Amino acid sequence: MDILPQVQEALTFIKSVDVSHIKDPMQARRTFYDRLAPLAGAEEAVFSIENRANTRIYRPSNQAVLPAVVYFHGGGFNSGSLASHDRPLRQLANLSGVIIVSVDYRLAPEYPFPHGLNDCIDATKWVIENAALLGIDPHRVAVAGDSAGATLATAVAGSVAGVVCQILVNPATDPALTTPSWQEFANGPIITRERLRKIWADYAGGNTQAAPVYYEHLSRMPDAFIIIAEYDPLRDEGIAYAKKLREAHVQVTEKVYPKMIHGFFQMGGVIPEGRQVIADVAGYIRYKLIN
């Protein structure tokens, strides 16, 4: 594994985050994850940002009606927040020119499957049903997410009528954790097999309905853009899920980013490819929702 200097810089920053003073392990994990926010770079100005209910709405311009992307943050189903993904979503709103609706869903282990998923489904339906109030075109709404958020996004895409497309960044799709990339990267970087096995257990408790690899009726899914990092243990399950969607006659755009690690979408302040992936996602959004 050839670790690029910019990737090593990000890994060094991650190792420097100290939450040892927090005694509760889950609170420590959540605080640690939120403190990774500076890796995304500076806070970009956005035309307007509004917190409403369990969402944060990023509007990039004063245009009366815009398309929208409903976004579900990563964090292993047990961490992440509106704050953890604020910086990359500011960038995504500005680059795409559409409204980004970030969803603050309930987290495991306190709220295991399907609580968080239900929150994401409800939020997406709320956006579509209240589109006129929000200045959103209800016929141009997509869903997106990274890591666990991508897992939620594809579940929402298959559950909510009218979603135009799904954007899945480093999706977790298979709790078996037996692919070749899991053999290669069982000890990371970023996530380990031992940690993700516990994450899946806390979130799903063996319920196969939580895992995309077991989904049926994929032919009903909207078009997909799947982002994959070469040095991510989730790499092969993401590739396998893209193949499964194609076999169900879903139009899939798939891109593998060489030498990138899990979570690089949130590291654009240090890793140039982190900004590039946001630009690529923005381009896909414009193609599907604007052009």
For each residue, the residues with C-beta under 8 A, 3 or more apart:
1: 231
2: 259
3: 7 8 11 189 259
4: 7 8 259 271
5: 8 9
6: 9 10 270 271 272 273
7: 3 4 10 11 259 260 261 264 271
8: 3 4 5 11 12
9: 5 6 12 13 270 271
10: 6 7 13 14 39 261 264 267 270 271
11: 3 7 8 14 15 189 261
12: 8 9 15 16
13: 9 10 16 17 36 38 39 270
14: 10 11 17 36 39 190
15: 11 12
16: 12 13
17: 13 14 32 35 36
18: 21
19: 22 28 29 31 32 35
20: 28
21: 18
22: 19 27 28 31
23: 28
24: 27 28
25: 28 29
26: 29 30 78 109
27: 22 24 30 31
28: 19 20 22 23 24 25 31 32
29: 19 25 26 32 33 78 79
30: 26 27 33 34 75 78 79 80 81 107
31: 19 22 27 28 34 35
32: 17 19 28 29 35 36 79
33: 29 30 36 75 79 80 84
34: 30 31 37 79 80 81 83 84
35: 17 19 31 32 38
36: 13 14 17 32 33 39 84 266
37: 34 40 83 84 86 87 266
38: 13 35 41 87 269
39: 10 13 14 36 266 267 268 269 270 274
40: 37 87 88 91 266 267 268 269 274
41: 38 87 91 268 269 270 275
42: 87 269
43: 86 87 90
44: 87 90 91 94
45: 90
46: 49 58 59 60 90 93 94
47: 59 60 61 62
48: 58 59
49: 46 56 57 58 59 90
50: 56 57 59
51: 55 56 57 82
52: 55 56 57
53: 126
54: 103 104 105 119 123
55: 51 52 101 102 103 104 123
56: 49 50 51 52 82 86 89 101 102 104
57: 49 50 51 52 99 100 101 102 134
58: 46 48 49 89 90 92 93 99 100 101 102
59: 46 47 48 49 50 62 66 93 99 135
60: 46 47 66 93 94 96 97 98 99
61: 47 66 97
62: 47 59
63: 66
64: 135
65: 135 136 137
66: 59 60 61 63 97 98 99 135 136 137
67: 98 99 136 137 140 141 142 285 289 290
68: 98 99 100 101 127 131 134 136 137 140 141 142
69: 92 96 98 99 100 101 141 142 143 144 167 285 289
70: 101 103 120 123 124 127 141 142 143 144 156
71: 85 89 92 100 101 102 103 143 144 145 149 153
72: 103 105 120 143 144 145 148 149 150 152 153 156
73: 80 81 82 84 85 102 103 145 146 149
74: 80 85 145 146 147 148 149 150 169 170 263 266
75: 30 33 78 79 80 81 84 107 147 148 149
76: 79 80 147 148 191 195 196 199 203
77: 107 108 113 116 148 151 199 202 203
78: 26 29 30 75 107 108 109 199 202 203
79: 29 30 32 33 34 75 76 84 107
80: 30 33 34 73 74 75 76 84 85 107 148 149
81: 30 34 73 75 84 85 104
82: 51 56 73 85 86 102 104
83: 34 37 86
84: 33 34 36 37 73 75 79 80 81 266
85: 71 73 74 80 81 82 88 89 102 146 266
86: 37 43 56 82 83 89 90 102
87: 37 38 40 41 42 43 44 90 91 266 269
88: 40 85 91 92 265 266 268 274 278
89: 56 58 71 85 86 92 93 100 102
90: 43 44 45 46 49 58 86 87 93 94
91: 40 41 44 87 88 94 95 268 275 278
92: 58 69 71 88 89 95 96 100 278 281 282 285
93: 46 58 59 60 89 90 96 97 98 99 100
94: 44 46 60 90 91 97
95: 91 92 278 279 282
96: 60 69 92 93 100 281 282 285 286
97: 60 61 66 93 94 282 286 290
98: 60 66 67 68 69 93 140 285 286 289 290
99: 57 58 59 60 66 67 68 69 93 134 135 136
100: 57 58 68 69 71 89 92 93 96
101: 55 56 57 58 68 69 70 71 123 127
102: 55 56 57 58 71 73 82 85 86 89
103: 54 55 70 71 72 73 119 120 123
104: 54 55 56 81 82
105: 54 72 115 116 117 119 120 123 152
106: 110 111 115 116 119
107: 30 75 77 78 79 80 110 111 116
108: 77 78 111 112 113 115 116 199 202 203
109: 26 78 112 202 203
110: 106 107
111: 106 107 108 115 116
112: 108 109 115 202 203 204 205
113: 77 108 116 117 203 204 205 207 209 210
114: 117 118 209 210
115: 105 106 108 111 112 118 119
116: 77 105 106 107 108 111 113 119 120 152 203
117: 105 113 114 120 121 152 155 156 210
118: 114 115 121 122
119: 54 103 105 106 115 116 122 123
120: 70 72 103 105 116 117 123 124 152 153 155 156
121: 117 118 124 125 155 156 159 160
122: 118 119 125 126
123: 54 55 70 101 103 105 119 120 126 127
124: 70 120 121 127 128 141 143 156 160 163
125: 121 122 128 129 160
126: 53 122 123 129 130
127: 68 70 101 123 124 130 131 134 136 141
128: 124 125 131 138 141 160 162
129: 125 126 138
130: 126 127 133 134
131: 68 127 128 134 135 136 137 138 141
132: 135 136 138
133: 130
134: 57 68 99 127 130 131
135: 59 64 65 66 99 131 132
136: 65 66 67 68 99 127 131 132 140 141
137: 65 66 67 68 131 140 141
138: 128 129 131 132 141 162
139: 162 164
140: 67 68 98 136 137 164 289 290
141: 67 68 69 70 124 127 128 131 136 137 138 162 163 164
142: 67 68 69 70 163 164 165 166 167 222 285 288 289
143: 69 70 71 72 124 153 156 157 160 163 165 166 167
144: 69 70 71 72 149 150 153 166 167 168 169 281
145: 71 72 73 74 148 149 150 151 152 153 167 168 169 171
146: 73 74 85 149 150 169 170 263 265 266
147: 74 75 76 150 151 169 170 171 172 234 262 263
148: 72 74 75 76 77 80 145 151 152 172 199 203
149: 71 72 73 74 75 80 144 145 146 152 153 169
150: 72 74 144 145 146 147 153 154 167 168 169 170 171 172
151: 77 145 147 148 154 155 171 172 173 210 211 212
152: 72 105 116 117 120 145 148 149 155 156
153: 71 72 120 143 144 145 149 150 156 157 166 167 168 171
154: 150 151 157 158 166 168 171 173 212 215 221 224 241
155: 117 120 121 151 152 158 159 212 215
156: 70 72 117 120 121 124 143 152 153 159 160 163 166
157: 143 153 154 160 163 165 166 221 222 224
158: 154 155 215 217 218 220 221
159: 121 155 156
160: 121 124 125 128 143 156 157 163
161:
162: 128 138 139 141
163: 124 141 142 143 156 157 160 166 222
164: 139 140 141 142 222 223 288 289
165: 142 143 157 222 223 224 225 284 288 289
166: 142 143 144 153 154 156 157 163 221 222 223 224 225
167: 69 142 143 144 145 150 153 224 225 227 281 284 285
168: 144 145 150 153 154 171 224 225 226 227 238 241
169: 74 144 145 146 147 149 150 227 265 277 281
170: 74 146 147 150 227 228 229 232 234 238 262 263 265
171: 145 147 150 151 153 154 168 212 226 234 237 238 241
172: 147 148 150 151 196 200 234 237
173: 151 154 211 212 213 234 237 238 240 241
174: 177 179 211 212 213 237 240 241
175: 197 200 204 210 211 213
176: 179 213
177: 174 182 193 196 197 200 233
178: 182 183
179: 174 176 182 183 235 236 237 240
180: 183 184 236
181: 184 185 232 233 234 235 236 237
182: 177 178 179 185 186 193 233 236
183: 178 179 180 186
184: 180 181 233
185: 181 182 188 189 231 232 233 235
186: 182 183 192 193 233
187: 192 193
188: 185 191 192 233
189: 3 11 185 231 261 262
190: 14 232 261 262 263
191: 76 188 195 196 233 234 262
192: 186 187 188 195 196 233
193: 177 182 186 187 196 197 233
194: 197 198
195: 76 191 192 198 199
196: 76 172 177 191 192 193 199 200 233
197: 175 177 193 194 200 201
198: 194 195 201 202
199: 76 77 78 108 148 195 196 202 203
200: 172 175 177 196 197 203 204 210 211
201: 197 198 204 205 206
202: 77 78 108 109 112 198 199 205
203: 76 77 78 108 109 112 113 116 148 199 200 210
204: 112 113 175 200 201 207 208 210 211
205: 112 113 201 202
206: 201
207: 113 204 210
208: 204 211 214
209: 113 114 214
210: 113 114 117 151 175 200 203 204 207
211: 151 173 174 175 200 204 208 214 215
212: 151 154 155 171 173 174 215 241
213: 173 174 175 176 237 240 241 244
214: 208 209 211
215: 154 155 158 211 212 218
216:
217: 158 220
218: 158 215 221 244 245 247 248 250
219: 248 249 250
220: 158 217
221: 154 157 158 166 218 224 245 248 250
222: 142 157 163 164 165 166 250
223: 164 165 166 250 251 252 253 288
224: 154 157 165 166 167 168 221 242 245 250 251 252 253
225: 165 166 167 168 252 253 254 255 281 284
226: 168 171 238 241 242 252 253 254 255
227: 167 168 169 170 238 255 257 265 277 280 281
228: 170 232 234 235 238 239 254 255 256 257
229: 170 232 234 235 256 257 260 261 262 264
230: 235 256 257 258 259 260
231: 1 185 189 235 259 260 261 262
232: 170 181 185 190 228 229 235 238 260 261 262
233: 177 181 182 184 185 186 188 191 192 193 196 262
234: 147 170 171 172 173 181 191 228 229 237 238 262
235: 179 181 185 228 229 230 231 232 238 239 256
236: 179 180 181 182 239 240
237: 171 172 173 174 179 181 213 234 240 241
238: 168 170 171 173 226 227 228 232 234 235 241 242
239: 228 235 236 242 243 254 256
240: 173 174 179 213 236 237 243 244
241: 154 168 171 173 174 212 213 226 237 238 244 245
242: 224 226 238 239 245 246 252 254
243: 239 240 246 247
244: 213 218 240 241 247 248
245: 218 221 224 241 242 248 250 252
246: 242 243 249 250 252
247: 218 243 244
248: 218 219 221 244 245
249: 219 246
250: 218 219 221 222 223 224 245 246
251: 223 224
252: 223 224 225 226 242 245 246
253: 223 224 225 226 284
254: 225 226 228 239 242
255: 225 226 227 228 280
256: 228 229 230 235 239
257: 227 228 229 230 260 264 273 276 277
258: 230
259: 2 3 4 7 230 231
260: 7 229 230 231 232 257 264 271 273 277
261: 7 10 11 189 190 229 231 232 264
262: 147 170 189 190 191 229 231 232 233 234
263: 74 146 147 170 190 266 267
264: 7 10 229 257 260 261 267 271 273 274 277
265: 88 146 169 170 227 268 274 277 278
266: 36 37 39 40 74 84 85 87 88 146 263 274
267: 10 39 40 263 264 270 271 274
268: 39 40 41 88 91 265 271 272 274 275 277 278
269: 38 39 40 41 42 87 274
270: 6 9 10 13 39 41 267 274
271: 4 6 7 9 10 260 264 267 268 274 275
272: 6 268 275 276
273: 6 257 260 264 276 277
274: 39 40 88 264 265 266 267 268 269 270 271 277 278
275: 41 91 268 271 272 278 279
276: 257 272 273 279 280
277: 169 227 257 260 264 265 268 273 274 280 281
278: 88 91 92 95 265 268 274 275 281 282
279: 95 275 276 282 283
280: 227 255 276 277 283 284
281: 92 96 144 167 169 225 227 277 278 284 285
282: 92 95 96 97 278 279 285 286
283: 279 280 286 287
284: 165 167 225 253 280 281 287 288
285: 67 69 92 96 98 142 167 281 282 288 289 290
286: 96 97 98 282 283 289 290 291
287: 283 284 290 291
288: 142 164 165 223 284 285 291
289: 67 69 98 140 142 164 165 285 286
290: 67 97 98 140 285 286 287
291: 286 287 288
